[in-house]
Every structure is written in C-alpha cells, then in structure tokens.
Amino acid sequence: MSWETRPHSPHRYYTRSRREGGRIVREYVGRGPHAELMAEADRIARTQVQEDRELMRSQREEEAALEARVTEADAVGDLLARVALLATGHHRHHGGEWRRRRANQAVP
C-alpha cells in the first residue's frame, strides 16, 4: 500500500500490492478523495490485523504460563499422593498399581 508519483505526472495515486500465485501484483486504486479514503481504510485494517496478532500472541503466552502451573501442580499432587500411600503402608506392585503391604512383608 503506497502513494506514488510518476515523473510525467504531478499527481500522486494510491496502489495496493498483493500476492497471487507466488507473484506480487500491484493494483491501481486511484487518486484524490476516493483514494485517500481507501488508504485510510487499508491503514485501519492493517492496524486491526496487527492488534489481533498481538492479542493472539499474548493469549498464547498466558496459556503456556497456565499450562506450566497446572503441570507443576499435577507433579506436586502426584508426589503428595505417593507420600501418603507410602506412609500408610502401600507399595507399587511391579511399577503399576498401589497395593497395601501384607503384615508379614518386610519394607525394603
């Protein structure tokens, strides 16, 4: 999106650039009040896209921070559960489920 002038003309005109099939194509929009309005509309649209991207980035960062806190809380919960089970005489049966130790079974 730019305003251009040509050496042979004293007027400036507004153009848009867009990608079509891997190529950059420039589109003549016009000059005068109509072009000024179109340029302002394009500027507002670009600003909105930039604000949306910043909002999305911010939300992703917040989600990552929340996920890290949830992962940490999960690890703490697992540790507390393990401590409680060991304190009540349980053991992991072959690395699987928790089972209560028999009365005659020695603690390693």
SEVOTOR-581213 format. One record per residue: residue number from 1; residue in one letter; y negated, z negated, x of N, C-alpha, C in turn. Coordinates in nm, 4 decimals, decimal comma, always signed. Each point is the difference from the previous one (the first is absolute). Example, Ala and Ser with C-alpha at 12.3 -4.5 7.8 and 13.67 -1.06 7.14 Angstrom:
2
+-----+--------+----------+----------+----------+----------+----------+----------+----------+----------+----------+
| num | residu |     n.yy |     n.zz |     n.xx |    ca.yy |    ca.zz |    ca.xx |     c.yy |     c.zz |     c.xx |
+-----+--------+----------+----------+----------+----------+----------+----------+----------+----------+----------+
|   1 |      A |  +0,5690 |  -0,7800 |  +1,3190 |  -0,1190 |  +0,0000 |  -0,0890 |  -0,1200 |  +0,0000 |  +0,0900 |
|   2 |      S |  -0,1050 |  +0,0720 |  -0,0350 |  -0,1190 |  -0,0060 |  +0,0820 |  -0,1090 |  -0,0730 |  -0,0770 |
+-----+--------+----------+----------+----------+----------+----------+----------+----------+----------+----------+
// end
This chain:
108
+-----+--------+----------+----------+----------+----------+----------+----------+----------+----------+----------+
| num | residu |     n.yy |     n.zz |     n.xx |    ca.yy |    ca.zz |    ca.xx |     c.yy |     c.zz |     c.xx |
+-----+--------+----------+----------+----------+----------+----------+----------+----------+----------+----------+
|   1 |      M |  +0,1152 |  +0,0000 |  +0,0849 |  -0,1152 |  +0,0000 |  -0,0849 |  -0,1224 |  +0,0000 |  +0,0903 |
|   2 |      S |  -0,0770 |  +0,1070 |  -0,0095 |  -0,1163 |  +0,0058 |  +0,0869 |  -0,1074 |  +0,0911 |  -0,0585 |
|   3 |      W |  -0,1177 |  -0,0252 |  +0,0474 |  -0,1136 |  +0,0850 |  -0,0307 |  -0,0164 |  +0,0943 |  +0,1186 |
|   4 |      E |  -0,0197 |  +0,1270 |  -0,0303 |  -0,0113 |  +0,0991 |  +0,1064 |  -0,1209 |  +0,0888 |  -0,0219 |
|   5 |      T |  -0,0465 |  +0,0542 |  +0,1085 |  -0,1036 |  +0,1040 |  -0,0056 |  +0,0482 |  +0,1147 |  +0,0876 |
|   6 |      R |  -0,0461 |  +0,1175 |  -0,0339 |  +0,0340 |  +0,1184 |  +0,0781 |  -0,1276 |  +0,0519 |  +0,0658 |
|   7 |      P |  +0,0156 |  +0,0637 |  +0,1159 |  -0,1199 |  +0,0491 |  +0,0704 |  -0,0829 |  +0,0987 |  -0,0831 |
|   8 |      H |  +0,0641 |  +0,0758 |  -0,0869 |  -0,0693 |  +0,1019 |  -0,0771 |  -0,0623 |  -0,0520 |  -0,1293 |
|   9 |      S |  +0,0221 |  -0,1296 |  -0,0305 |  -0,0489 |  -0,0541 |  -0,1263 |  -0,0653 |  -0,1366 |  +0,0224 |
|  10 |      P |  -0,1142 |  -0,0252 |  -0,0645 |  -0,0647 |  -0,1307 |  +0,0141 |  +0,0646 |  -0,1075 |  -0,0894 |
|  11 |      H |  +0,0888 |  +0,0401 |  -0,0891 |  +0,0609 |  -0,0929 |  -0,0948 |  +0,1201 |  -0,0704 |  +0,0620 |
|  12 |      R |  +0,0240 |  -0,1183 |  -0,0489 |  +0,1234 |  -0,0683 |  +0,0388 |  +0,0920 |  -0,0018 |  -0,1217 |
|  13 |      Y |  +0,1287 |  +0,0016 |  +0,0274 |  +0,0962 |  +0,0014 |  -0,1095 |  +0,1140 |  -0,0959 |  +0,0319 |
|  14 |      Y |  +0,0667 |  -0,0415 |  -0,1060 |  +0,1048 |  -0,1003 |  +0,0100 |  +0,1360 |  +0,0673 |  -0,0065 |
|  15 |      T |  +0,0904 |  -0,0418 |  +0,0918 |  +0,1373 |  +0,0517 |  +0,0012 |  +0,0968 |  -0,1172 |  +0,0029 |
|  16 |      R |  +0,1206 |  +0,0254 |  -0,0473 |  +0,1103 |  -0,0963 |  +0,0071 |  +0,1101 |  +0,0626 |  +0,0835 |
|  17 |      S |  +0,0722 |  -0,0838 |  +0,0710 |  +0,1163 |  +0,0465 |  +0,0757 |  +0,1232 |  -0,0683 |  -0,0574 |
|  18 |      R |  +0,1074 |  +0,0770 |  -0,0086 |  +0,1255 |  -0,0563 |  -0,0478 |  +0,1148 |  +0,0716 |  +0,0702 |
|  19 |      R |  +0,1150 |  -0,0623 |  -0,0018 |  +0,1171 |  +0,0560 |  +0,0664 |  +0,0864 |  +0,0714 |  -0,1032 |
|  20 |      E |  +0,0362 |  +0,1216 |  +0,0319 |  +0,0908 |  +0,0799 |  -0,0834 |  +0,1070 |  +0,0591 |  +0,0886 |
|  21 |      G |  +0,1213 |  -0,0458 |  -0,0179 |  +0,1122 |  +0,0557 |  +0,0757 |  -0,0176 |  -0,0101 |  +0,1501 |
|  22 |      G |  -0,0557 |  -0,1099 |  +0,0475 |  -0,0162 |  -0,0186 |  +0,1433 |  -0,1283 |  +0,0582 |  +0,0562 |
|  23 |      R |  -0,0767 |  +0,0688 |  -0,0822 |  -0,1270 |  +0,0578 |  +0,0453 |  -0,1168 |  -0,0749 |  -0,0631 |
|  24 |      I |  -0,1125 |  -0,0018 |  +0,0689 |  -0,1217 |  -0,0561 |  -0,0549 |  -0,0761 |  +0,1129 |  -0,0692 |
|  25 |      V |  -0,0305 |  -0,0233 |  -0,1276 |  -0,0725 |  +0,1005 |  -0,0793 |  -0,1325 |  -0,0614 |  -0,0410 |
|  26 |      R |  -0,1084 |  +0,0741 |  +0,0234 |  -0,1320 |  -0,0474 |  -0,0397 |  -0,0388 |  +0,0643 |  -0,1317 |
|  27 |      E |  -0,0558 |  -0,0830 |  -0,0862 |  -0,0387 |  +0,0447 |  -0,1338 |  -0,1517 |  -0,0132 |  -0,0135 |
|  28 |      Y |  -0,0652 |  +0,1080 |  -0,0343 |  -0,1434 |  -0,0029 |  -0,0242 |  -0,0240 |  -0,0677 |  -0,1342 |
|  29 |      V |  -0,0863 |  -0,1025 |  -0,0017 |  -0,0309 |  -0,0711 |  -0,1230 |  -0,1328 |  +0,0482 |  -0,0566 |
|  30 |      G |  -0,1000 |  +0,0112 |  +0,0849 |  -0,1290 |  +0,0489 |  -0,0475 |  -0,1151 |  -0,0620 |  +0,0754 |
|  31 |      R |  -0,1195 |  +0,0188 |  -0,0565 |  -0,1195 |  -0,0604 |  +0,0590 |  -0,0890 |  -0,0486 |  -0,1130 |
|  32 |      G |  -0,0971 |  -0,0779 |  +0,0329 |  -0,0916 |  -0,0495 |  -0,1003 |  +0,0500 |  -0,1264 |  -0,0674 |
|  33 |      P |  -0,0574 |  -0,0332 |  -0,1164 |  +0,0346 |  -0,1255 |  -0,0686 |  +0,1482 |  -0,0119 |  -0,0357 |
|  34 |      H |  +0,0613 |  +0,1112 |  -0,0405 |  +0,1424 |  -0,0026 |  -0,0331 |  +0,0822 |  -0,0422 |  +0,1221 |
|  35 |      A |  -0,0303 |  +0,0579 |  +0,1137 |  +0,0736 |  -0,0321 |  +0,1228 |  -0,0267 |  -0,1437 |  +0,0421 |
|  36 |      E |  -0,1223 |  -0,0470 |  -0,0194 |  -0,0333 |  -0,1395 |  +0,0346 |  +0,0851 |  -0,0955 |  -0,0848 |
|  37 |      L |  +0,0143 |  +0,0297 |  -0,1282 |  +0,0823 |  -0,0834 |  -0,0874 |  +0,1468 |  +0,0032 |  +0,0428 |
|  38 |      M |  +0,0482 |  +0,1169 |  +0,0332 |  +0,1393 |  +0,0131 |  +0,0445 |  +0,0223 |  -0,0758 |  +0,1318 |
|  39 |      A |  -0,0957 |  +0,0073 |  +0,0905 |  +0,0109 |  -0,0707 |  +0,1272 |  +0,0037 |  -0,1503 |  -0,0241 |
|  40 |      E |  -0,0842 |  -0,0491 |  -0,0905 |  -0,0017 |  -0,1429 |  -0,0314 |  +0,1318 |  -0,0420 |  -0,0665 |
|  41 |      A |  +0,0521 |  +0,0828 |  -0,0895 |  +0,1289 |  -0,0306 |  -0,0636 |  +0,1112 |  -0,0061 |  +0,1044 |
|  42 |      D |  -0,0006 |  +0,0920 |  +0,0953 |  +0,1006 |  -0,0009 |  +0,1068 |  -0,0146 |  -0,1241 |  +0,0875 |
|  43 |      R |  -0,1243 |  -0,0390 |  +0,0289 |  -0,0231 |  -0,1189 |  +0,0810 |  +0,0541 |  -0,1243 |  -0,0708 |
|  44 |      I |  -0,0250 |  -0,0100 |  -0,1305 |  +0,0497 |  -0,1137 |  -0,0782 |  +0,1524 |  -0,0006 |  -0,0018 |
|  45 |      A |  +0,0600 |  +0,1171 |  -0,0171 |  +0,1465 |  +0,0090 |  -0,0015 |  +0,0588 |  -0,0417 |  +0,1349 |
|  46 |      R |  -0,0622 |  +0,0449 |  +0,1117 |  +0,0489 |  -0,0396 |  +0,1329 |  -0,0122 |  -0,1508 |  +0,0202 |
|  47 |      T |  -0,1117 |  -0,0561 |  -0,0460 |  -0,0201 |  -0,1448 |  +0,0117 |  +0,1064 |  -0,0752 |  -0,0791 |
|  48 |      Q |  +0,0308 |  +0,0478 |  -0,1197 |  +0,1020 |  -0,0652 |  -0,0834 |  +0,1372 |  +0,0072 |  +0,0656 |
|  49 |      V |  +0,0335 |  +0,1147 |  +0,0570 |  +0,1290 |  +0,0149 |  +0,0680 |  +0,0074 |  -0,0961 |  +0,1179 |
|  50 |      Q |  -0,1079 |  -0,0108 |  +0,0769 |  -0,0024 |  -0,0912 |  +0,1144 |  +0,0141 |  -0,1450 |  -0,0460 |
|  51 |      E |  -0,0692 |  -0,0379 |  -0,1069 |  +0,0110 |  -0,1367 |  -0,0516 |  +0,1417 |  -0,0281 |  -0,0501 |
|  52 |      D |  +0,0614 |  +0,0988 |  -0,0666 |  +0,1374 |  -0,0164 |  -0,0479 |  +0,0967 |  -0,0198 |  +0,1166 |
|  53 |      R |  -0,0189 |  +0,0768 |  +0,1081 |  +0,0861 |  -0,0143 |  +0,1178 |  -0,0157 |  -0,1378 |  +0,0623 |
|  54 |      E |  -0,1240 |  -0,0475 |  +0,0095 |  -0,0237 |  -0,1320 |  +0,0570 |  +0,0632 |  -0,1084 |  -0,0874 |
|  55 |      L |  -0,0094 |  +0,0156 |  -0,1312 |  +0,0610 |  -0,0963 |  -0,0917 |  +0,1519 |  -0,0005 |  +0,0155 |
|  56 |      M |  +0,0607 |  +0,1172 |  +0,0098 |  +0,1451 |  +0,0103 |  +0,0178 |  +0,0426 |  -0,0654 |  +0,1322 |
|  57 |      R |  -0,0759 |  +0,0243 |  +0,1070 |  +0,0311 |  -0,0597 |  +0,1293 |  -0,0086 |  -0,1518 |  -0,0098 |
|  58 |      S |  -0,1023 |  -0,0488 |  -0,0638 |  -0,0181 |  -0,1439 |  -0,0172 |  +0,1158 |  -0,0593 |  -0,0802 |
|  59 |      Q |  +0,0404 |  +0,0680 |  -0,1064 |  +0,1121 |  -0,0484 |  -0,0813 |  +0,1300 |  -0,0006 |  +0,0788 |
|  60 |      R |  +0,0226 |  +0,1032 |  +0,0828 |  +0,1211 |  +0,0031 |  +0,0833 |  +0,0007 |  -0,1156 |  +0,0989 |
|  61 |      E |  -0,1164 |  -0,0301 |  +0,0585 |  -0,0081 |  -0,1119 |  +0,0936 |  +0,0282 |  -0,1323 |  -0,0711 |
|  62 |      E |  -0,0548 |  -0,0177 |  -0,1204 |  +0,0246 |  -0,1217 |  -0,0761 |  +0,1477 |  -0,0126 |  -0,0372 |
|  63 |      E |  +0,0620 |  +0,1109 |  -0,0397 |  +0,1421 |  -0,0017 |  -0,0352 |  +0,0854 |  -0,0344 |  +0,1212 |
|  64 |      A |  -0,0352 |  +0,0541 |  +0,1169 |  +0,0757 |  -0,0295 |  +0,1215 |  -0,0123 |  -0,1476 |  +0,0365 |
|  65 |      A |  -0,1205 |  -0,0554 |  -0,0146 |  -0,0194 |  -0,1423 |  +0,0295 |  +0,0791 |  -0,0860 |  -0,0976 |
|  66 |      L |  -0,0019 |  +0,0367 |  -0,1267 |  +0,0759 |  -0,0755 |  -0,1011 |  +0,1496 |  +0,0094 |  +0,0271 |
|  67 |      E |  +0,0472 |  +0,1181 |  +0,0344 |  +0,1427 |  +0,0170 |  +0,0295 |  +0,0413 |  -0,0845 |  +0,1198 |
|  68 |      A |  -0,0869 |  -0,0086 |  +0,1009 |  +0,0308 |  -0,0830 |  +0,1167 |  +0,0097 |  -0,1470 |  -0,0397 |
|  69 |      R |  -0,0903 |  -0,0448 |  -0,0880 |  +0,0048 |  -0,1400 |  -0,0445 |  +0,1260 |  -0,0268 |  -0,0819 |
|  70 |      V |  +0,0381 |  +0,0949 |  -0,0855 |  +0,1211 |  -0,0167 |  -0,0819 |  +0,1240 |  -0,0034 |  +0,0900 |
|  71 |      T |  +0,0048 |  +0,0861 |  +0,0996 |  +0,1128 |  +0,0026 |  +0,0933 |  +0,0107 |  -0,1321 |  +0,0751 |
|  72 |      E |  -0,1161 |  -0,0532 |  +0,0422 |  +0,0001 |  -0,1287 |  +0,0701 |  +0,0462 |  -0,1126 |  -0,0927 |
|  73 |      A |  -0,0484 |  -0,0003 |  -0,1238 |  +0,0413 |  -0,1035 |  -0,0958 |  +0,1489 |  +0,0099 |  -0,0291 |
|  74 |      D |  +0,0529 |  +0,1217 |  -0,0066 |  +0,1428 |  +0,0199 |  -0,0234 |  +0,0812 |  -0,0579 |  +0,1157 |
|  75 |      A |  -0,0462 |  +0,0227 |  +0,1224 |  +0,0706 |  -0,0525 |  +0,1169 |  -0,0035 |  -0,1522 |  +0,0006 |
|  76 |      V |  -0,1143 |  -0,0576 |  -0,0359 |  -0,0100 |  -0,1460 |  -0,0067 |  +0,0930 |  -0,0541 |  -0,1087 |
|  77 |      G |  +0,0047 |  +0,0661 |  -0,1147 |  +0,0892 |  -0,0424 |  -0,1081 |  +0,1452 |  +0,0049 |  +0,0420 |
|  78 |      D |  +0,0391 |  +0,1077 |  +0,0700 |  +0,1377 |  +0,0099 |  +0,0491 |  +0,0322 |  -0,1137 |  +0,0967 |
|  79 |      L |  -0,0949 |  -0,0300 |  +0,0887 |  +0,0214 |  -0,1072 |  +0,0968 |  +0,0140 |  -0,1347 |  -0,0703 |
|  80 |      L |  -0,0868 |  -0,0271 |  -0,0976 |  +0,0088 |  -0,1267 |  -0,0740 |  +0,1322 |  -0,0107 |  -0,0762 |
|  81 |      A |  +0,0436 |  +0,1094 |  -0,0603 |  +0,1279 |  -0,0018 |  -0,0720 |  +0,1149 |  -0,0274 |  +0,0955 |
|  82 |      R |  -0,0048 |  +0,0617 |  +0,1174 |  +0,1066 |  -0,0210 |  +0,0981 |  +0,0029 |  -0,1457 |  +0,0463 |
|  83 |      V |  -0,1182 |  -0,0562 |  +0,0273 |  -0,0073 |  -0,1408 |  +0,0420 |  +0,0561 |  -0,0902 |  -0,1093 |
|  84 |      A |  -0,0383 |  +0,0258 |  -0,1245 |  +0,0472 |  -0,0833 |  -0,1114 |  +0,1511 |  +0,0100 |  -0,0149 |
|  85 |      L |  +0,0555 |  +0,1196 |  +0,0119 |  +0,1450 |  +0,0168 |  -0,0131 |  +0,0747 |  -0,0669 |  +0,1148 |
|  86 |      L |  -0,0506 |  +0,0147 |  +0,1214 |  +0,0649 |  -0,0655 |  +0,1140 |  -0,0073 |  -0,1521 |  -0,0133 |
|  87 |      A |  -0,1144 |  -0,0492 |  -0,0495 |  -0,0166 |  -0,1449 |  -0,0158 |  +0,0939 |  -0,0563 |  -0,1058 |
|  88 |      T |  +0,0407 |  +0,0799 |  -0,0953 |  +0,0899 |  -0,0475 |  -0,1063 |  +0,1462 |  +0,0303 |  +0,0298 |
|  89 |      G |  +0,0275 |  +0,0431 |  +0,1247 |  +0,1385 |  +0,0172 |  +0,0408 |  +0,0588 |  +0,1370 |  -0,0282 |
|  90 |      H |  -0,0792 |  +0,1006 |  -0,0160 |  +0,0497 |  +0,1356 |  -0,0231 |  +0,0073 |  +0,0773 |  +0,1317 |
|  91 |      H |  +0,0747 |  +0,1089 |  -0,0011 |  +0,0065 |  +0,0900 |  +0,1154 |  +0,0129 |  +0,1443 |  -0,0500 |
|  92 |      R |  -0,0280 |  +0,0939 |  +0,0897 |  +0,0142 |  +0,1418 |  -0,0361 |  +0,1444 |  +0,0395 |  +0,0247 |
|  93 |      H |  +0,0665 |  +0,0468 |  -0,1005 |  +0,1397 |  +0,0401 |  +0,0109 |  +0,0061 |  +0,1406 |  +0,0587 |
|  94 |      H |  +0,0390 |  +0,0102 |  +0,1264 |  +0,0102 |  +0,1283 |  +0,0702 |  -0,1294 |  +0,0809 |  -0,0126 |
|  95 |      G |  -0,1120 |  -0,0673 |  +0,0105 |  -0,1290 |  +0,0688 |  -0,0051 |  -0,0383 |  +0,0494 |  -0,1380 |
|  96 |      G |  +0,0729 |  -0,0400 |  -0,1009 |  -0,0263 |  +0,0476 |  -0,1357 |  -0,0593 |  -0,1075 |  -0,0881 |
|  97 |      E |  +0,0765 |  -0,0401 |  -0,1013 |  -0,0522 |  -0,0968 |  -0,0969 |  +0,0042 |  -0,1420 |  +0,0562 |
|  98 |      W |  -0,0855 |  -0,0824 |  -0,0595 |  -0,0046 |  -0,1408 |  +0,0391 |  +0,1107 |  -0,0762 |  -0,0743 |
|  99 |      R |  +0,0705 |  -0,0861 |  +0,0730 |  +0,1054 |  -0,0827 |  -0,0603 |  -0,0151 |  -0,1435 |  +0,0480 |
| 100 |      R |  +0,0404 |  -0,0902 |  -0,0873 |  -0,0050 |  -0,1419 |  +0,0366 |  +0,1179 |  -0,0299 |  +0,0923 |
| 101 |      R |  -0,0288 |  -0,0775 |  +0,1023 |  +0,1066 |  -0,0379 |  +0,0948 |  +0,0977 |  -0,0958 |  -0,0672 |
| 102 |      R |  +0,1260 |  +0,0116 |  +0,0381 |  +0,1005 |  -0,0947 |  -0,0474 |  -0,0224 |  -0,1335 |  +0,0702 |
| 103 |      A |  +0,0475 |  -0,1053 |  -0,0601 |  -0,0196 |  -0,1345 |  +0,0557 |  +0,0673 |  -0,0154 |  +0,1359 |
| 104 |      N |  +0,1139 |  +0,0657 |  +0,0223 |  +0,0713 |  -0,0165 |  +0,1257 |  -0,0382 |  +0,1037 |  +0,1059 |
| 105 |      Q |  -0,0938 |  +0,0866 |  -0,0284 |  -0,0385 |  +0,1085 |  +0,0899 |  -0,1069 |  -0,0505 |  +0,0979 |
| 106 |      A |  +0,0174 |  +0,0225 |  +0,1284 |  -0,0948 |  -0,0453 |  +0,1007 |  -0,1218 |  +0,0928 |  +0,0051 |
| 107 |      V |  -0,1143 |  -0,0570 |  +0,0321 |  -0,1242 |  +0,0775 |  +0,0138 |  -0,0102 |  +0,0487 |  +0,1439 |
| 108 |      P |  -0,0204 |  +0,1300 |  +0,0227 |  -0,0056 |  +0,0520 |  +0,1383 |  -0,1228 |  -0,0463 |  +0,0752 |
+-----+--------+----------+----------+----------+----------+----------+----------+----------+----------+----------+
// end
